[in-house]
Amino acid sequence: MTALHWRLAASNVPNAISLARLVAAPVLLAAALRAQQDLFTWLLLACLLSDIADGLIARGFALASELGARFDSAADMAVFYVAVFGVFVFQGDFVFTHWVPILAVIGLYVVEVVAALARYGRISSFHTVLTRLSAYAQGGFVLSLFLWGYSPMLFWTAIGLSVLAYTEELAIVWLLPQWRADVRGLYWLCRSSDATVAASTQPCALDRR
């Protein structure tokens, strides 16, 4: 992104929050590398709360924009990867015990990112309902893991929602021929009046060229 993009982001409250979260990612990484678990935990909490806040502000005050969606997605991706790294650093025994579902979720996430880059030349910013729910579940579980220990219910809820969310996003990448921000989900995509319909007998068969 250009310097103008960064200035525009800083001039918009939700974008500025996303920008702050993006800047916080390397601080989180440094905390993990230095084994500063308390700093990592509380900064991660701040990142998760700010992620909720910027979305509410953007939607509540009609401040949503394509640039904002791109900044939010970039910040989400940075914090996601650093949070995963932190779990590996601080909760190695837990990761060793549950490595199969953890790697399955990470793998799906990476595949979706690669698919979007191949399709659109940039990461997706769909911000689907399922993706938001999975992000909240992931964040809630990770914080619970650091603060109170392992909760099977929170873990499997986060895993289940994540698998559903990333699978849905892969389907959207396949169906949607052009990059679009803030797609609420497959249901809304199929109902959208501006969707490119391949055949009248297939209401959700979008042009995949």
N, C-alpha and C positions, 0 to 999 in steps of 0.2 A: 504494500500500500504506500501511496505517496505521502509527502509531508502535509499536503492539503487535506487528505483523508484523515490524518491524525488530528489536525486542527478542527475539522468539522466534527469529528467524534467527540472531542473535548468540549465543544460548544453545546452539546445536547446531553441532558442529564443521564438518560439511560445509556447512551453511548459512552459517556465519561465513566459510568460505573463499570461497563464492560471493559473499557480500556484499563481501569484500575485493576480489574481481575486478571487481565492479560499480563500486566506488569507484576502482579503478585505471584504469578506462576514460577518465575525463576527464583523468587525468594523462598517459595515452598520447596523447590528443588534443593536450594542451598541448605535449608533446615533439615531435609532428609539426609543429605550427604554428610552433614555435621552431627547427625543423630540427635537433633534438638526436637524431641517428640512434642513437647508442650507447645512450642512455637508453631510447629507444623499443624497440630490439631486445631489450635485456635484461629490460625490464619485460614485454614481450610474451612472452618465454620463460617468465617467472615466472607469467604468466596462464595459459599453455598447460599448464604442469606442474601448477598448482593445479587446473585443470579436470579433469585426470586423477585427481589426488589426492582431490578431494571425491567423485567418483563411486565410487572404490574404497572409501573410508571409509564412505560411505552404504550401499553394498551389503554390505560386509564386516561391518559392525556393526549392520545392520538399522536404520539411521537415516534411511532414505528417507521422505519425506513429500511431500504435495501442495505445501505451502509451499516446501519445499526445491527441488522440481522447478520451481516458478515462479521462484524466485530464480536458479536455475542457468540457466534459459532466458533470463531477462532479462540476466544477465551475459554469456552466450554471444552474444546479439544485439548488446549494446553493444560487446564486444571485437571481434566480427566486422566491424562497420561501421567502427570506428576503425582496425582492421588494414588494411582495404581502403583507407581514406583514406591511411594511412601508405605503402602501396605506391604509390599515385598520387603522393604527395609525393616520396618518396625514390627511386623506380624508374620515373620517367616514361618513359624510353626503352623499358623492358620492357613497360609498359602500352600504349604506342603500337603496339608490334609485335604484341601478343597481345590487343588490345582486344575482338575478337569473342567468344572463349570466356570471357573474364573477365566481360563484360557479360551473357553468357548465364547464367552461374552466379549473378551478382548479381540478374538479373531473376527467375530461378526462386525464389531465396530471398525476394525481396520479394513475389512472387505468393503464396508459401506463407504468409507472415506476414499478408498482407491477407486471404487466404481463411480463415485461422484466426480472425482478428478478426471477420470477417463471420459466420462459422459459430458461434463460441463466445463472442464478446465479449472474448476475451483471446488472447494468443499461445499457440501450442501448446507442449507440453512432452513430446513423444512420446519423445524420447531413444532413437531407434531404433538398432539396431546399425550400419546404414549411415551414419546421421548422425554417430555417434561416430567411425567410421572416416574419414569425410570430413573431420571437424574435425581429427583427428590428421594427416591427409594435408595439409590446408590449412596448418596450423601448421608442420608439418615443412618444407613447401616455402617458406613465407614466411621462416622463419628461415634456411633454406639460402640463399635469395636474398640476404638481407642479409649473411650471414656469408661465403659462399663463391661466390656468383654463381648464375646461372641453370642449372638442371638440367632438361632436357626430360622425362626420365623422371618426376621428382617432380612437375613441372607437370601433365603429362597424366594422371598417376595421380590427383592432386587434383581435376582438372577432371572426369574420368570418375566418380569416387566421389561428387562433389558433385551432378552431374546426376542420378545414380541415387538419391541420398539425398533430394533435394528433390522429385523426381518421386514417389517413394514416399510422402513426407509429404503431398503434395497428394492422392494417392489415399486416404490414411488420413483426411484431413479430409473428403473426399467420402463415405467409407463410414461414418465414426463419427459418430453423431448427437449425442453429448454429449462434452464435454471430458474427457479422461482423460490422466493422467500415465504416463510410462514404458511406452509401447507399444513392444515390441521390434521390430516390423515387420509388414508385411502378412501374412507367413506365420503369425506367432503370433496376430495379430488374427483371422484366418480360423479358426484352431483354438480360439480361446478359447471356453470353455463358456458365458460370460455374454454373448456377442455376440448382438445382436438379429437373428435370421434372418428374412428376408423370405419365403422359400419353402424347403421342405425339399429341393427339387430343385436349389436354388442355395445351396450351403453358405457362400458368402462374399458373398451378396447382402444386405448389412446394410440396415436401415431408414435411409433417407437423408432422412427428413422433418425 
